[in-house]
Amino acid sequence: MAYLGFLGPRAAVYWPSRPVCPTASLLRIPTAHPFCETDQYVPRSCEAPALSPLLRHKEILSKSWRYSAMQYSNCIRAILTLKPSLCDHGADSELRRLLGTRHVTMIALGSSIGMGLWLGSGKSLASGGPAGIFLGYLLAGSMIWSVSHSIGEMAVMYPLPSAFVQWSGKFVCPSAAFALGWAYWVSYVITIANELQAVCTVLGFWTDKVPVAAWITIFWFVIIAVNIGAVTVFGEVEVVCSTIKFGWIFVVIFSLIIVSAGGAPNHDAVGFRYWNAEPFTHGFKWFLSVMPTCIFAMAGSENSGLVAAETTNPRKAVPRAVGSIWLRLSLFYLLGALMVTITVSPDNPDIFGGNGTNASPFVIAYRNASIPALAHIMNAVIFISVLSTGSISGYGGSRTTMGLAHLGMAPAAFKKADKTGRPWWGLALTLTLGGALAYLNVGNKAADVFTWLSNLTSLFTLFGWGMICLSHIRMRYSWKLQGRDLTDLPWKSWTYPYAAWLYYRGPWWVDASMIDLDASRRFYVDGDVEKTEKKGGVGGFLRKTAGFVFN
């Protein structure tokens, strides 16, 4: 007989001495038996969907064991009940949960800050004027702020490979998931092409002696190299790039305020000269033309929902990422755009989309102020930014095809990943087509290619944002309809239902009363797997400050 008193007083039961249960070895418990009859210790909430990832383990299903799946289920239920701090469970896939809170926070904060902001702002400034670009970012920012809160609540409960694609299939309609999934995959492919094109534009500031096709090829392989490593390699690269972008934006804001006040070597006090002269350069019609570029600049902000599927503790990481959105919107888009409008003329021929050097308006601001050193550093930061955005687009595209495969809307091969969590089929298709599409830039003007591709991406992005909000509304409706308490949600957005303002009517609905809310969701235990030892002093103060900013 084997005595299991080590699990606690409630587990003081005797089980027949038999071979060690593989479930016990999987959960690192010294001894247990698969034929468990301790159902009196099992809460009703511990249902089979929560245990299915463990039941799929090849050791548990080994033919060398003579016991049924139900007997294994009873054993696992007892172990999880008697020792509940073992692990979170549910919403598992072939991806590996190797990313931490800092990865998700930094990816949400700066991963998609790329060509749309640093270069696209020039085209927006020329088209809509100072007031046009500022209002464009304000409107687009209010949209993504609302969408991010919907993503936060959904991603904590359902951290799935393609996130909002699978949410749409679950809560709206499979046809909506099919359209959204493939539209977003095309969007990721287009973004890779756009960012590779941006690399050529950025490097053209330093030299035009290298063929465009050569630059595209070189940095296409750089993006491939970042994505074919383990997900931790991708995560660390994004943390470094986002940290550089986040740190540099403070330099941009303070330095351009000084430039505007006349503190630069040229001593030209610009102030709000361009706002006073012509706030809207071509009227309301051209202001509307600014919106696709502003939306394109913010596309990718929803990537924190995708990354949740590979995060150790989504319940901690995702809310922190959502809490950082206001910082990103205010610093990068609103203040960043404001700095451009007070230091660069909309009629400057050198801004991106003009007839001159086709440079970033941020670079032009420093060059016009006779600060060449900052102009070169700014160009280097833009170079890092566009590579970072291209890299995460490859990541997002491959995970989207994986989610589509789980829904039966893509070939089954796309749901496979290797032992380090790399979905090779999705990576190969996304990176190959994205890089190939970038060669459009060889025979066409960069700004024209940017306009074609960014308009398509903006259309897909708006569709995606609407479906995310709709999925959130439908999830809450189904939760209430099935008599569940809101306190059972692992994380609740304080903005619901006002932020999720999109509401569609039509024949798309699945029956909300029949939705299995526990299928593909993640169940959390008390405790924090990322918890570190609390410290006082400066470290404790900085930790509290970060908590205030991000939460």
N, C-alpha and C positions, 0 to 999 in steps of 0.2 A: 504494500500500500504506500502511496506517496502523499505525504502531508503538505498542504499548501498554505500553512499558516503565515508564511513570509509575505503573502499578499494582503494580510490584514485580518482582523478578527472575523469579518464577515465571510472570509474565504476559508475558514477553518473546517474544511471538508476533506474526506478521504476518497481518493480515486484509485481504481485498480492499477497496479503497476504494469504498465505497457510501454512500448517504445515511445521516445520523446516526440511530442507533437511538433510538426514543422511550423505550425503557427506560433508556438511558444518560442522556437528558435528565431523565427522571423522578427518577433517583438522583443527578443532578448530577455525572455523570462526563463529562469533555470529549468523548470519542469512543469508540464501540464499535459493533459490528455485530451484528445479530440472529442471523446464521447462525454460531453459535459452536460450535466443535468441540473444546472444552477439557474434555471429560468426565473426563479423568484427574485434574483438579483438584477434582472434585466429590465430597464425602464422601457415603457412603450415607445418612446421616441427613437430607440435604437433599432431601426428597421434595416432590411436587407440592402437597400441602395447605399447606405452608409458603409456597409461591409463589403460590397462587391469588389472594390479594388484589392482587398486582401484575399478574397476568394479566388480572384483571377491569378494569384501567384502560382507559378508553375510547381513549386514544391507542394503546395496545399492540394493541387489537383493531380499530383503524381499518382500513377496507377498502383504504386507499391503500397498505398494505404487503402484499407478496405472500408473506410467509413464514408458516409454520404456527405454531400455539401451542407445539408441541414445540420448534421452533427458538428461539422467544422464551424458553421455559423453560430451555433450555440456556444462553442468554445470561445470564439472570438468575442461574442457579446459579453460573456462572463468576464473575460480578461479586460476588455475595454471598460466594463462597468466597475469592476473591483479595483482597477488601477487606471483611472480615467486620465491621468496626466501623461499617458504614453505618447499620443500623437494626435494631430488633426487628421482628418480623413475625408475622402470624397472629392469629386471633380478632378480625378486623376486621369492622366493621359500618358503617352509615351515621352512627353517632355519631362525634364528634370527640374525640380524646385530648388534652384541653386542661387537665386538672386535675393538680396536683402532689401531692407527698407531704404537704405541710402541709394541703391541702384534705381529703384522705382521713383523715388523723389527727384533725383537728378534727371532721370529720363523725362519725367513729366515737366520738370522746370525748364529744360533747355534743349531737349533732343531734336525737336522739329524747327528750331530757330535756324533757318538757313537762307536759301536764295530768296524766298518770298519776302522776308523782312529786309535783309541787307542790300539786295539788288532790286527786288520788285518795288520797293518804296520809291525808287527814282522814277519808274514808269508811272506809278500812281500820282506822284507829285506833279509830273508834267501834265497828266491827264485831268486831274481833279483840283489841283492847287493845294495850298496849305490847309485850308479848312476842310477840303474834300477828303484828303488822306486821313486827317485826324478823326473826322466823323466816321469814315469807313472803318477804321480800326476800333472805334468805340462801339459801333453796331456789331461788328463781327466778334469783338471781345465779349459782349453781353451774351451772344449766342453760345460761345464755347464755354463760358462760365456756367451757364445753365446746364449744358450737356455734360460737363465734367461731374457735376453733382449726381446726375443720373447714372453716369458710369461708375462712380464711387460705390453707390449702394448696390448696384448689380454685380460689379466685379468682386466685391467682398463675398457675396453669397454664391456666385457662379463664375469662378475664375477659370474660364475655358480657353482653349487655344485661339479661337477666332473671336472670342468675346461677343461683341454686338451682333455678329452674324448668327451665332448659335442662339443668342437671346431672341432674335427676331423669329427664328424657326420655332422656338419653344413657345413664345407668348403671342406672336402675331400670326404668321402663316408661313409654311415652307416656301411658297412662291416668293414672298418678300425676302426671305433669307437667301434664296438663290440669286435674286436680282442684286441685293445688297452685297453679297459675298463676292460675286464676280466683278461688280462695279468697283468695289474697293480694291480688289486685286489689281485691276487695270490702273486704278489711281496710284497704287504703290509702284507699279512698273513705270508709269509716266513720271513720277517724282524722281526715281533713280535717273531717268534720262535727263530731266530738268537740272538736277544737281550736277551731273557730269558736264552738262553744257555750261553751268555756272562756273565750274572749275576753269574752263577755258577762258571765260570772261575775266575771272579774277587774275589768272596768271598772265593774261594779256596786258595787265597794268604794268608788269615788269618787263616782259619781252613778247614780241610777236614773231620771233624767228622759228619757233617750234610749230610744226603743223598741228591743226586742231585735232585731227584724227589720232595723232600720237599722244596728246594729253588725255584724250578720252580713253584710249586703250590702257595707258599707265594707271590711271586712277580707277578705272573699272576693275582692274585686278586688285587694287588696294581695298575697295569695297568688298570684293569677293573674299579676300584674305580675312577681313574682320568677321565676316559671317560664317565662314567654315570652321572657325575655332569653336571651342566650347562656349556655352552661353555666358559663362563667367568672364571670358575674354571680351565678348561683346559688351557685357555690363560694365566692365572696368574702362573700356574705351569710351563709352558714352558718359560715364562719370567724369572722366578727365576732360572730355570736350565740353560738357555742360558746365563744369567748374570754370573753365577758361572763359566761356561766353558770359556766364553769370558775373564773374569778376570784372570782365572788361566793360560791361554795360555801365557800371558805375563810373569808370574812367570816361566813357563817352558822354554821359549826362553832365558831369561836373566840368569837363573840359570844354564842351560846346556851349555851356552857359557862359563860361569865361570868354570864349570866342565871340559870342553874341553881344556881350557887354563891352567889347573893344579891348580885351586884355591880351589878344593874340599879337604876334610880332607885326602884323599889318595895321593894328590899331583901328580897325574898322568896326565901329559899334553898330551892328546890324539891327539888333532889337527885334521888333515885330514888323520890320519894313515890308516883308513880302506878304504878310497877313493884311496889312493896311492897303497895299497896292492892289491886290487882286486875290481875295480869299478863295474864290471858285474860278478857275481859269477859263472854263468853257461852259459854265452853266450847269443846270441840274442833270442834263443828259450825260455829261461826261463824269459827273459825280457818281452816277450809277455804274459807269464803266470801271470805276475804281474798286467796287465791291468784290468782283471775282478775284482780283489780286490780293485784297485784304483777307478774304476767306482762304485763298491758297496759302498765304503766309501762316495762317493758324491751323491749316490741315496737319494732322499728325498729333495734335494735342490729345487725341483719344487713345494714343498708344499705351497709356498706363493701364487701360483695360486689357490689352493683349498681354502685357508683361506680367499681369497678375497670375497667369497660368503657370509661370515659372518662378514665382515668388515663394519664399519659405513661409511667410506669414502674411497673407493678403489682408487679414483683418487689421493689422497694424500698418502695413506699407501703403495700401491704397488710400485710406483716409488722409494720411500724411501727404501723399502726392496731390490729392484733390485740394487739400488746404494750401498748397503752394501755388495754385493756379492764379490767384489774385495778384501774387507777387510778380509772376511772369507777365501777366497782362499789363500791369501798371508800369513795370520797369522797361520791358523790351518794346512793347507795341505802342502804348500811349506816350510815355515819356521819350522813348526812342524816336517815334515819329515826330513828336513836337520839336525835338532838337534838330531834326532835319529841316523842318519847315521854317525855323528861325535863322538858319545859317546857309541854306542853299536856295537859289532862285529856281522857280519852276521852268524858267526859260533857258537855263544853263544847257548848252548843247552837249556837254560831256556826260550828263547823267545817263543811266541805263535806259535805252530806248531812244536816245537822241542820236545826233549825227556825228558826235565827237568820239572820245575815247571809250564810251560805253562803260563807265566805271560806277561803283557804288556811290550814292549821294553822301554817305558817311565819309568815304575817302575823299571826295571832292571838297567837303566842308573843311577838312584839315589841310588839304592842298591849297585851297583859296586863302586860308588863314596863315599860310607860309609856315606850316609845321610839318615838314616832310617826314620826320621820324614817326609821328603818330599816324600819318597817312599810310606808311608802309606796315606798321603794326596792325592797323585796322584791316588792311587788306589780308594780312596773314590770319587774323582771327576769322575773317569771312571765309577764307580757304578751308580752315579747320571746320567751320560750321557746315559748309555745304557737303563735305565728306561725311560728317557725322549724320546729317539728314539722309544722305543717300544710303548709308549703312543701315539705319533703322528702318528705312523703307524696304530694304531687302529682308530684314527680320519680319516686318509686318506682313509682307506679301507671302512669305513661306508659311507663317502661322495661319493666315487666312485660308490658304488652300488646305491646310490640315483640318481646320474646322469644317470646311465644306465637305471634305471626305468623310468626316464623322457624321455628317448629315446625309450622306449618300448622294451628294451633289457634285462630287469630283471623284476621279478614279481612286480606288481603295489604297493604291500605293502611296498616295499623298498623306495618309494618316500615320505612316510608319516613321519612326525616328531611331537613330542608333543609340548605343548605350550612354552616350553623353548628351542625348536630347536634341540632336541635330536632324531636322526633317529634310533629308537630302533632296528628295524629289521636288518639293516646293522651292527650296533654295535654288536648285539648278534652273527651273523654269523661270522664276522671278528675275534672278540676276542676269540670265542670258538675254531675255527679251528687253529688260530695262537698259542694259548696256548697248544692245543692238539699236534700240530706238534713239539713243543719244547721237548716233552718227548722222541724224537729220541735220544737225548743226553744221556739218561740213559744207553743205551746199546752200545754206540759207542763213539769213541774218539772225544773230542770237536772240534779239528782242522779239522777232517774229515767231521763232520756235517757242520761246517762253510764253508768248500770248496764246498760241494754239494749245499747248499742253496745260498751262495753268487754268485756262477756262474749262477744260474738260475735268480737271481735278476738282475745281471749285464746285462744279455741278454734282459730281459724285459725293463730295464732302457734305454738301447740304442735304442730300438724300440720306447719307449715313447719320448725320446729326438728328434728323427728324425721326429716323427709325430707332435710334437709341432712346430718345425721349418717349416715343410711343411704347417701346418694350418696357420701360420703367413704369409707365402708367398702367399697362396691362398686367405687369407683375403685381403691383400693389392691389389692383382690382381683383385678381385671382386670389391673392393672399387673404383679402377681406371676405370674398365670396365663400371660401372654404373654411371660414371660421377661425382663422389663425390670428394670434395676438401680435401686434407690431413690436412688442418687447422681445419677441423671438428672433427678430432680424438682427444679424450680427453687427450691422452698422446702419444707421438711418440718416438720410440727408435732411437737414433742417429746412431746405428750400422746397421740399415737395409739398403740394403739387404745383406751386407757382412757377418754378423754374422749368419743369417739364411741361411746357406750355403747348406743345404740338399735340393735336388730337385729330385722328383720322376716323372717318366713317366709311364703311363699305363692306363687301362680302369677304374680306380677308380673315376675319376673326376665327381663331380656333376656340373651342368651347372652354371658357375659363374655369368652369367647374370640374373639367376633366384633366386639367394640366397637373402633371405629377411634379409638385413643387420640390420634392426631395431628390428627384433624379438629376444627376449631374451637378448637384450643389455641393458645397464644402461645409463640413461640420467642424466646429472649433471646440477645443477643450480649454479649461481655465489654465492660465499660465502663458508665458511669452517665450517662445523658443529662441528669440533674438535678445532676450533680456540680458542686460549687462549690470555689473555691480554699480550701485549708486555711489556717487562721489560728491563731496562738497567742494567748496572753494570755487575757483574760476571755472572748472569743468562743469560743476553742478549749475552754476549761473548760466553758462552758455547753453546747457541742455534745456533749462527752463525757458530761455529766450527763444530757442528754436521751436520748442513746443508751442509757445504763444504765437509765433509767426505762422507756423504751418497748420495749427489746429484751431 
